[in-house]
Amino acid sequence: MSIKAEFKWSKEIYKSAGEITYKYMMQNSYKKYIGYLFIGLIILGLFREYKLNDLSALYLGVILSIYWYYVRKFLYKIRLDKGYKKEGIDGIDMHFNITKRGININGNMVPWNNISLAIIEERGIVLKRDQGYPFLPANSFRNQKDIEEFIKLLDNNGVKVVVL
């Protein structure tokens, strides 16, 4: 049994992979609590403004929250743009051949035990391994059945599967 996925590497695909990875990391990291802390600071600031007529905590909470939820995301997108330019592989044909032994990526075999996580989102599947995060766009598979078979192979080979 062999499942094939083929596509042409592009900036949009690179950015999609980065955005999916960022979304997963923010949802499954202690860092999300930092954002909650900043929102709590806004609430504290509202109480301080009401009781003491002091806006300092409110201003601080708003500024930190804007940074945490908007500016960081913007800076990450800039970093993705720079990373894509640095890679210099625009337009390369990507060939994934998925078998029971592992995934062959453009001629390089990656055994299942080198893949620790699969993040599934409607745009595609990001695989986490030591040497990077290969991405398979959903439209790179021949049909939905191939995607389902791939997910079963991931699960059967001990790869943690997360759906966003």
Disulfide bonds with the S-S distance in Angstrom:
none
